Amino acid sequence: MKAEESHFVSVSELRIGLFVELDVSWMAHPFPTGSFKISSASQIETIRGMGLQRVRFDPAKSDPIVESSVESTAQGAQPHPAKLTLASPEQARKEEWAQQLEAQQRSLVVCERRFGDAIVQYRKTLDLIRAQPTVAAQQCAALVGGFVGEMLTEGESAIRLLSETAGDKAALHPVNVTIVSLLLGKAIGLAQEDLVDLGVAAFLHDVGKSALPERVRWHDDGFSSTEVKVYQEHVAQSLQLGRTMGLSRGALKAIAQHHELADGSGFPERIKADAMSGPARVLALVNRYDNLCNPGRPGAAMTPHEALSMIFAQQRARFDPVALSAFIRMMGVYPPGSVVQLLDERYAMVVSVNAARPLKPRIVVHDPGVPRYDALIVDLEREPNLAIRRSVKPALLPHDAMDYLSPRQRISYFFESVPNSRHAGAMA
């Protein structure tokens, strides 16, 4: 739109159906884009809370009204109130739907933006770690400290499934492990200092892999004995870099022990649980879970439900029982990313789990009558007549359900606060 043709509306006269163009940077507003059609009263309140006096809008893209409440800079017209009409029950339902959908989308955008920021920070760390190790350590500590502060002060947290995230496993894995480790550390009552050590160790536990040949950076069952030995060297490499960065003793110990196992079958020292630190016991478990969900070869990936079930059924002796019990309680029987079938035969995907109340996750249900991007989260805690029957392998989904639910090849998680007054989560 040309400047001389710009139209503005006073923020006091904003209405649903107006296509607005926010003349502020993307960081100054919470919406997915700066140009959009207002679909809910909550969007109007958010814009009014930004401190703007007026907002640019596009008449051609806006829904028509009987009387205009806008001013045109070209004509110098002054705003005047639009006629008010009572909404019909159908209009009220549509507005409520739009409000909930907008809240879901905003929540997802925030989580994915913050996950992306952490990915960028990890890549910066790899660039800085040898030339400026102290700077790299300070930046990592600031990132982790922010996460810990939020988790400890903002009440309950939901574990949030993100959209299919582009990027290499070398960056996705440490961010995933950091977020889930901190949530688990909080769940078992680790002190704040231990949580920070755990988060720093989780973020940096694999930095030593950058010194290994690329073909042996991710464990493969087909490795020769020589390749296994080279792969295992990443623990010592990561520990040495951590010392160069000046990390705390607790963080260094967790890095050194992140592949040790409670039954003594881990590496490099083959120590047992009683010799492992609290943060190391958490990190070893979460690291294993994420490697099962996101292996080096995507074709070998397990679903989150399968990974959790296998750890409990076949590998429980390898992990600290307190950490494992808390992990199962926190993730629920069907962790985010699990594809499930409901008692009414419909298919759904778990997208969010309240870490404090995991037995009733939030799901997106395959509903041919609703476009997938308009699907609202169903909170099973609020739907007593709806329940999960079983987990389903994504490859076994009917074609239409597969297209609708779009199961992830790589599982990525973040966290969000869950006040009792609102629903968390969004369809990715």
N, C-alpha and C positions, 0 to 999 in steps of 0.2 A: 504494500500500500504506500503510495507517495505521501510525503509529509503534508503537502497542501490538502490532501484528501483525508487526512487522519480524523478519526472520530474518537471522542473521549466520553466516558461516563463517570460521574461522581461515584466513589465507592459506596456512598449511602444509597445509591440507586441501582446497584448491581442486581441482576435477576438471573434465574435459571434460563438457559437458552441463549445467553449472550456469549459470543465468541470473543474472548479477550486475548490480548497480546501484552504480556508483562514486560515492561522495559527495565528489567533488572537482570543481574547475572543469575545463572542457574543455581549458584550456591545460596542465593538470597531468598529462594522459595522452595517449598517441599514437593512441587508438582513434577511429574515425569518430564514435561516440556513446558516452555514458557508461553505457548500458544495453544489454547484449547477452548472448547465450549463448556460453559459452566453447567454442571449436571446436578448439583446438590447445594443445599443451604450451608453445609459444612465448608465447601469450597469458598463460598462467599465470605464466611466468617474468617477463614484463613487469610484471604486477600485483604480484608479490612484490618486484620491484625498486623499486616506488614507495614503499616504507617503511611501508605500512599494516600494522596488526596483524590486522584482520579486515575482511570485505567484506560488505555487504548483498546478499542474494539473494532471488529470488522462487521459492518452491517450485512454484507453479502453472505457471510457464513453464519449469521445469527438467526435464531428463530424469530419470525415476525410477531409484533404485539400491536394491540389496538392503538395505544398512545405511546409515543417515544419518550424515554426518560434520559435522552442523551443530548450532548452538545457537539456541534461540529466546529472545529477550528477554522474551517473554510467559511462558514456562514456566521459564526459568532453567536449561535443560538444558546440560550440558557436552559439548563435541565429543568424539568418539571415532573412531578410524580406520575407514575403510570397507574392506570386503573387496577385495583386489587380485585381478584376473584377468588372465591373459595375453591380449593382443590377438591376434585372428586375422589372417592375412595381409591379408584384405579390410579389416578395421578399421585395420590399419597403413597401408594405401594411402589410405584415406579421411582418416586423420589427417594424413598427409603432404600430401595435396591441400589440406586445410583450412589447414595451416600456410602453404603457398605462397600460397594465395589471400588469407589474412589479411595476409601480408607485402606482396603487391601492392597491396591496398586501402589499407593504411597508408601506403605510399610515395606513392600517388596523392593521398591526403588531404593529406599534408604538402606536396607540390608545389603543389597547387591552393590551399591555404591561404596559402602564401608568395607565389604569383602574385597572389592577391587582395589581400594586404597591400601589394604593390607598386602595384597599381591604385589602392588607397586613397591611398597616398603621392603618386601622380601628381596625383590630383584635389586633394589638399591643397596641392600645389605651385602649381597653377593659382590656387587661392584666395589663397595667401600671396604670390605672386611680385611683385605690385605694392605691396602694403602693407608686407610684411616680407621683402624679397628676401634679406637675409642669413640669416634663419631658414630660408627655403625652401632656400637653397643648402646650409646645414649638414645639413638633413634628407636631401637628395638625396645628399650626399657620404657620409653614414653608411650609407645603403642600398647604394650602389654599393661602398663600401669593404668591406662585409660580404660581398657577392657575390664580389669579387675575392679576399678572404682565403680564402674556402672553396675557390674554384677552384684556387688556388695551393698549398693545403696538404692537400687531400683526395684527391690522385691523379687518376685518370681520371674523366671526367664523362660521363654519358649525357644526350642531348638527349631530353626527355620530352614527348610529345604529351599535352595536357590535354583534359578534357571540353569539350563545347560551352560556351563561357564567355559569360554574359550581359554586356552592357555595350557602350558606344559605342567605335567605332574610335579615337577621340581618346585613349582611355586604354589600349586593348589594344595598339595599334601601338607606342608607345614602350617598353612593357615587353618585348614580343616582341623588338624591335630591340636593346634593352639586353642581354638574356640571350644572344642568338645572337652579337652583336658581341663580347661578352666571351669567349665560348667560341672564336670565331675568332681574336681577338687573342691569346689564350693559345696557340692552335695554331701561330701564326706566330712566337711567341716575343717578343711585346712585353714590355717591362719593366713592373714593377708600376706605376710612376708613369704610364706611357703607358696602361696598362689602366684606371686610375682616370679619366684624362682621357677615354678612349674611352667608358667607361660613363656618365659624367656627361653627355657630349655626346649620346650615344644617347638617354638618358632625357629630355633637354631640347631635342632638335633641332627639335621642332615646336611648342614652346610659343608661338611667334609667331603661329600660326594662330588663336589665340583672338582676335586683333585683326582678322581678316579676316571678310568676310561669309560666312555658313555655306555658301552654295552654291558657293564657290570654295575651300574648305579642302582638298579632295581632288581631285587632277588628274583630268580627264576628257578623252578624245580629242576630244570635241565642243566644247570650250572655244573661244570666239572669241579673237582676238589680244589683245583688251583683258582678257578673263578670265584668259588665260595670264599676262599681265603682273602682274595683281593677285595671282594665286596665287603667283608667284615672289617676291613681296614678303615672304613668310613667313620667308625666310632672314634678311633684314635685321632683321625684327621679333624673331626668336628671338635673333639676335646681340646686339641692343640689350638685351634682357631679361637675357641672360647677363652682359653687362657690368655691369648694375645689380646683379646678384647677386654680383659679385666673383669670377666663375669664373676658373680658371687660364688662362694663355695657350694651353696645349695644348687644353683643352676648347673654348675660344672658336674656335680655328682649325678644329677638327673640325666644329663647328656651322656655321661659315661655308662650309665646303667639302662639306657632306654631299650636295649635288646636283651637284658637279663630277664630271667623268668623265675617265678616263685619256686619251681621244682628243681632249679639248678641246671636246666637244659638250655639256657640262653648263652649269649656270648657278650663280651670276650672273656670274662673272668669266671663264668659258670657259677656265680654266687646264687644263694637262695634268698627267699623273701625277707628273712630276718636281717640280712645284710644290705637290703635295698632301702633307700630313703622313701618317705611317703610320696613326694612328687614323682620319683622314679617308678613306683608301682602304678601310679595313674598313667604316666606317659607310656609305659610298656604296653598296657592294655589298649589304650586309645590308638596308639601307633599300629598295633596289630589289626584292630577293627578297620581302620581306614585303608590299610594295605589290602585287606580282603575285599573291600568295596571298590577300591580304585587301584588295582594292580598295574604293573608295568604293561602287561598285555590286556587290553580291555576285554577281550574275549573270555578271559578267565575270571571276570568280576562276579562276585556274589551280590545278591540283593542285600540290602541292610538287614532284612529279617533273617535271611540265610546266614549271614555273617555272625549275627548275634546268637542265633541258635547253635551254630557250629562251635563257637567259642564256649558256650555254656555246656553243650552236650559232650564235646570231645576234648576240649582244651582247658577246662576249668582249673585243673591242678597247676597249670602254668601261671596263673594269675592270683594276685592277692584276693582272698575271698570277700573282704570288706569292699574293696574297690569294685569287684565284679558284681556283687549284689547291688551296690548303689548304681552301677552303670546300667544294669538291666531295669532297675526301677526308673531311672532317669530317661532312658530311651524308649521304654515301653516295649511290649511284645512286638509291635510293628513300628520300627523307627521311621522317621521321615525319609521318604524315597521308596517306601514299601508299596507295592501294588497289591491290592486286596479285593476280595469279593465279599459283598455284604450279605446279610441274611435274606434280603429280598432279591438276591441274584445279580444285582447291579455291580459294576466294577468301579473302583475308586483308587485314588492315590493319596497316601498320607503325606501332608505337606508341612505339618507343624505339630509339635508335641510340647505341652507344658511340662517342664522338667519336674515340677512339684506334683502334678496330677497326670501321669502319663497313660493311664488305662483308657482314657477317652480322648484320642487324638483328634486333630482337625483334618478333614479330608476334602478332596475335590471329587465329586461323583460324576461319572459319565452320564450325561443327560442330553440326548439328541435334540431335545426341544429348546436348549439354551446354548448359544454360541460359546465355545470354550473360553474365550477371553472375557465373557460376561458371567462366568460361573462363580458363584459365591462359595466361600468356605462353609462347610457343614461342621459345626462343633458337636461331636458326639456326646459331649457332656450335657448338652442342652437338647439332645434328641433321644429320649429314653426308648423309643420304638425302633431305633436304628442301631445296628451293631455289625461288627466284622465277623465273618464266618471263617475265612482262611486267607493265607498269603498266596499270591499267584505269581508265577514267573512271567515277566513282561512278554517273553516270546510266545506265550500261550494265550495272550489276549486276543479277542476278536479284532479284526482289522479296524473297525470304526472306533472301538474303545482305545486301541493303540494310538491312533491319530489324535484322539481327543485328549488323552491323559499324558501322552508324550513322555514316557519313562526316561529318566536320565541315564546316559552311559557312564557319566562320572557324577558322583554324589558330592555336593558341596553344601556346607552348613554355615549358618551364622546364628546370632542370638538376638532376641528382642525382649524388651520388658513386657510383662503381661499384667497390667493392673486389672483388678477384678471387674472394673467398669467397662472393659472393652474386649473385643475379640482381637486376637493376634493372628498374623499370617495372611497370605494372599496366594492366589494361584500364580505360578510362575509361567 
